[in-house]
């Protein structure tokens, strides 16, 4: 799943290529991808792409005051083409869920692999009409997201810190991968309770979060959309690296599995050398 750094890189990529062009076509390869019905896709045709912005993991193309907003979910991606195919999309015949054609012949497809179709697109007059945007927490890289603001969010929140970092209503843009990375840098158990963190731990976590995300944004910057997935995987320290050596201490990277996801961590760096139990079968460490 693309998270804040990759979505920000896609935003910059689209800004450099789409802004200044006009939309000349919007085609649906999957009827279910579009979560709104008014205005219709035809409302975008002929409109200029004025800007591209990001709201957490959502991308937002402002097309003459009408917003085309999409969320790539777990298995979605954006595929850009300088010379887009002239073939008209046939619903249900390909992994392409939505196609946007631009006036210079370029454009992009939104694709989704797998059987669970969660990619979502919206055509609205105001981003706040998208429920997922209206409920977003603050952006962790915003100038006003200070350590004090972060501490206030954590105070009294009796939830595991891994879940807090991933909750889009609390903090926008962080998912499974970067929460693993942030907690590894902070040397903190993913099962620690947010409310139980002292001032030093909060400061350490805040620094780990902002530095990890800023570094990832910088590493992704300037890369074409086609290279971002591989760049993300290559930059991971522990996420997706079960069984490999921790880059910090050399201990083996371990995993805790859940019904539909998993987390990775280093016991030496994060849990005092004690492996975390699988929460499906037993109690876990705090």
C-alpha positions as CSV (number, residue, x, y, z in Angstrom):
1,X,0.0,0.0,0.0
2,X,1.4,3.4,-0.9
3,X,1.8,5.6,2.2
4,X,2.6,9.3,2.7
5,X,6.1,9.3,1.1
6,X,5.0,7.5,-2.1
7,X,1.7,9.4,-2.3
8,X,3.7,12.7,-2.0
9,X,6.1,11.5,-4.7
10,X,3.1,10.7,-7.0
11,X,1.6,14.1,-6.2
12,X,4.8,15.8,-7.3
13,X,5.1,13.6,-10.4
14,X,1.5,14.4,-11.5
15,X,2.0,18.1,-10.7
16,X,5.0,18.2,-13.1
17,X,3.2,16.4,-15.9
18,X,-0.5,17.1,-15.6
19,X,-0.8,20.7,-14.4
20,X,-1.4,23.0,-17.4
21,X,-3.0,20.2,-19.4
22,X,-6.7,19.8,-19.9
23,X,-8.7,16.7,-19.2
24,X,-10.1,15.3,-22.5
25,X,-11.5,12.0,-21.3
26,X,-12.3,10.0,-18.2
27,X,-13.1,6.3,-18.7
28,X,-14.2,3.8,-16.1
29,X,-12.9,0.2,-16.3
30,X,-14.7,-0.6,-13.1
31,X,-18.1,1.0,-12.2
32,X,-17.5,0.3,-8.5
33,X,-14.3,2.4,-8.3
34,X,-16.3,5.7,-8.5
35,X,-18.0,6.4,-5.1
36,X,-19.9,9.5,-6.2
37,X,-22.4,10.2,-9.0
38,X,-22.8,13.9,-9.1
39,X,-21.0,15.6,-10.7
40,X,-20.5,12.8,-13.4
41,X,-17.1,12.1,-15.0
42,X,-18.1,14.1,-18.0
43,X,-17.9,17.2,-15.8
44,X,-14.1,16.9,-15.9
45,X,-13.9,16.9,-19.6
46,X,-12.5,20.1,-21.0
47,X,-11.4,21.3,-17.5
48,X,-7.8,22.4,-16.9
49,X,-5.7,20.6,-14.3
50,X,-4.9,23.5,-12.1
51,X,-3.1,21.8,-9.2
52,X,-2.4,18.4,-7.6
53,X,-2.5,18.1,-3.8
54,X,-2.4,15.4,-1.1
55,X,-4.6,14.7,1.9
56,X,-3.0,11.9,3.9
57,X,-3.0,9.0,1.4
58,X,-5.5,10.7,-1.0
59,X,-4.5,12.4,-4.2
60,X,-6.5,15.4,-5.4
61,X,-6.5,16.8,-8.9
62,X,-8.2,20.2,-9.0
63,X,-9.7,20.4,-12.5
64,X,-11.1,23.9,-12.9
65,X,-12.8,23.7,-9.4
66,X,-14.0,20.2,-9.7
67,X,-11.9,17.7,-7.8
68,X,-10.9,14.3,-9.0
69,X,-9.8,12.5,-5.8
70,X,-8.6,9.0,-5.4
71,X,-7.2,6.6,-2.8
72,X,-5.0,3.7,-4.0
73,X,-5.8,1.4,-1.1
74,X,-3.8,-1.7,-0.5
75,X,-3.3,-3.0,-4.1
76,X,-3.9,0.1,-6.3
77,X,-1.4,2.0,-8.3
78,X,-1.1,4.8,-10.8
79,X,0.4,4.0,-14.2
80,X,1.5,7.0,-16.2
81,X,1.9,7.0,-20.0
82,X,3.4,9.8,-22.1
83,X,1.4,8.5,-25.0
84,X,-1.8,6.9,-23.6
85,X,-3.4,4.1,-25.6
86,X,-6.2,5.2,-27.8
87,X,-8.2,2.1,-27.1
88,X,-11.4,2.7,-25.1
89,X,-11.6,0.9,-21.8
90,X,-14.0,-2.0,-21.6
91,X,-15.4,-2.4,-18.0
92,X,-14.3,-5.7,-16.4
93,X,-11.8,-6.6,-19.0
94,X,-8.6,-5.5,-17.4
95,X,-7.1,-4.4,-14.0
96,X,-7.5,-0.8,-15.0
97,X,-10.2,0.8,-12.9
98,X,-10.1,4.4,-14.2
99,X,-8.3,6.2,-17.1
100,X,-7.7,9.9,-17.4
101,X,-6.7,11.3,-20.8
102,X,-5.0,14.7,-21.1
103,X,-4.8,17.2,-23.9
104,X,-1.2,16.4,-25.0
105,X,-2.0,12.7,-25.5
106,X,-0.6,11.7,-22.1
107,X,-2.5,10.4,-19.2
108,X,-2.7,7.8,-16.5
109,X,-4.5,4.7,-15.4
110,X,-5.5,3.7,-11.9
111,X,-5.0,-0.1,-11.6
112,X,-5.8,-2.6,-8.9
113,X,-4.4,-6.1,-8.5
114,X,-6.2,-8.9,-6.6
115,X,-9.8,-9.7,-5.9
116,X,-10.4,-7.3,-3.1
117,X,-11.4,-4.1,-4.9
118,X,-10.8,-1.2,-2.5
119,X,-9.4,1.5,-4.8
120,X,-11.8,4.5,-4.6
121,X,-12.3,7.6,-6.7
122,X,-14.5,10.6,-6.1
123,X,-15.6,13.6,-8.2
124,X,-16.6,16.4,-5.8
125,X,-16.7,20.1,-5.5
126,X,-14.9,20.2,-2.2
127,X,-12.4,17.6,-0.7
128,X,-14.3,17.7,2.6
129,X,-17.1,15.9,0.8
130,X,-15.0,12.7,0.8
131,X,-15.6,11.0,4.1
132,X,-12.0,9.7,4.4
133,X,-10.6,13.2,4.0
134,X,-13.2,14.9,6.3
135,X,-12.1,12.5,9.1
136,X,-8.3,12.7,8.7
137,X,-6.0,13.6,11.5
138,X,-3.2,16.1,11.1
139,X,-0.4,15.5,8.6
140,X,2.8,14.5,10.4
141,X,5.0,16.6,8.1
142,X,2.9,19.8,8.5
143,X,4.7,22.7,10.0
144,X,2.3,23.0,12.8
145,X,2.6,19.3,13.8
146,X,4.9,20.0,16.7
147,X,6.2,17.6,19.4
148,X,3.8,19.3,21.7
149,X,0.9,18.6,19.4
150,X,2.0,15.0,19.1
151,X,2.2,14.6,22.8
152,X,-1.3,16.0,23.2
153,X,-2.6,13.4,20.7
154,X,-1.0,10.5,22.7
155,X,-1.9,11.7,26.1
156,X,-4.6,9.5,27.7
157,X,-4.9,7.3,24.6
158,X,-4.9,3.7,25.9
159,X,-4.1,2.0,22.6
160,X,-1.1,0.3,21.2
161,X,1.3,2.8,19.6
162,X,1.5,0.8,16.4
163,X,-2.3,1.1,15.9
164,X,-2.2,4.8,16.9
165,X,0.4,5.6,14.2
166,X,-1.7,3.8,11.6
167,X,-5.1,5.3,12.5
168,X,-5.8,7.9,9.8
169,X,-8.2,9.7,12.1
170,X,-5.4,10.3,14.5
171,X,-2.4,11.0,12.2
172,X,-2.8,11.1,8.4
173,X,-0.6,9.1,5.9
174,X,1.2,6.4,7.9
175,X,0.5,2.8,7.3
176,X,1.8,-0.6,8.2
177,X,5.2,-0.3,6.6
178,X,6.3,3.1,7.9
179,X,4.8,2.5,11.4
180,X,7.2,-0.5,11.6
181,X,10.1,1.6,10.4
182,X,9.3,4.5,12.8
183,X,9.1,2.2,15.8
184,X,12.3,0.5,14.9
185,X,14.1,3.8,14.7
186,X,12.5,4.9,18.0
187,X,13.6,1.6,19.6
188,X,10.0,1.1,20.8
189,X,7.7,-2.0,21.0
190,X,4.8,-1.8,18.6
191,X,2.6,-3.0,21.5
192,X,3.6,-0.2,23.9
193,X,0.5,1.8,25.1
194,X,0.5,5.4,23.8
195,X,-0.7,6.8,27.2
196,X,2.2,5.0,29.0
197,X,4.9,6.8,27.1
198,X,6.9,9.3,29.2
199,X,8.2,12.6,27.8
200,X,11.5,11.2,26.7
201,X,9.8,8.3,24.8
202,X,7.3,10.7,23.1
203,X,10.2,13.0,22.0
204,X,12.1,10.0,20.7
205,X,9.1,8.7,18.8
206,X,8.3,12.2,17.4
207,X,11.9,12.5,16.1
208,X,11.8,9.0,14.6
209,X,8.5,9.7,12.9
210,X,9.4,13.0,11.3
211,X,12.9,12.0,10.3
212,X,11.8,8.6,8.8
213,X,9.0,10.2,6.8
214,X,11.1,13.2,5.6
215,X,14.0,10.8,4.6
216,X,11.5,8.6,2.7
217,X,9.9,11.6,0.9
218,X,13.4,12.8,-0.1
219,X,14.4,9.3,-1.4
220,X,11.2,9.1,-3.4
221,X,11.3,12.6,-4.8
222,X,11.9,12.8,-8.5
223,X,11.3,9.1,-9.2
224,X,8.8,8.2,-11.9
225,X,5.7,6.4,-10.7
226,X,6.9,3.1,-12.1
227,X,10.0,3.1,-9.8
228,X,8.3,4.0,-6.5
229,X,7.3,0.6,-5.3
230,X,10.7,-0.9,-5.7
231,X,12.3,2.2,-4.1
232,X,10.0,1.8,-1.1
233,X,10.9,-1.9,-0.6
234,X,14.6,-1.2,-1.0
235,X,14.5,1.5,1.7
236,X,12.9,-0.6,4.4
237,X,15.0,-1.4,7.5
238,X,12.7,-4.1,9.1
239,X,9.3,-4.0,7.3
240,X,9.0,-7.0,5.0
241,X,12.4,-8.3,6.1
242,X,11.5,-11.2,8.4
243,X,14.5,-13.5,8.9
244,X,17.0,-10.9,7.8
245,X,19.6,-9.2,9.9
246,X,18.6,-6.0,11.7
247,X,20.7,-3.2,10.2
248,X,21.2,-1.6,13.6
249,X,22.3,-4.6,15.8
250,X,22.5,-7.6,13.6
251,X,19.8,-9.6,15.4
252,X,17.2,-11.4,13.3
253,X,14.1,-9.4,12.2
254,X,11.0,-11.1,13.7
255,X,7.4,-11.0,12.7
256,X,4.0,-11.0,14.4
257,X,1.1,-12.2,12.1
258,X,-2.5,-11.1,12.2
259,X,-5.5,-12.2,10.2
260,X,-4.7,-10.0,7.2
261,X,-1.4,-8.3,7.9
262,X,1.8,-8.7,9.8
263,X,4.4,-6.4,11.5
264,X,8.1,-6.7,11.7
265,X,10.5,-5.7,14.5
266,X,13.8,-6.3,16.1
267,X,13.7,-7.8,19.6
268,X,17.1,-6.5,20.6
269,X,16.4,-3.0,19.5
270,X,12.7,-2.7,20.5
271,X,11.6,-5.2,23.2
272,X,14.7,-5.7,25.4
273,X,15.6,-8.9,23.6
274,X,12.3,-10.6,24.3
275,X,10.4,-11.9,21.2
276,X,6.8,-10.7,21.0
277,X,4.2,-13.5,21.2
278,X,1.8,-13.9,18.3
279,X,-1.4,-12.2,19.6
280,X,-3.6,-14.8,17.8
281,X,-2.5,-17.5,20.3
282,X,-1.3,-15.8,23.5
283,X,-0.9,-12.7,25.5
284,X,1.7,-10.2,24.2
285,X,4.3,-8.1,25.7
286,X,3.8,-4.4,26.4
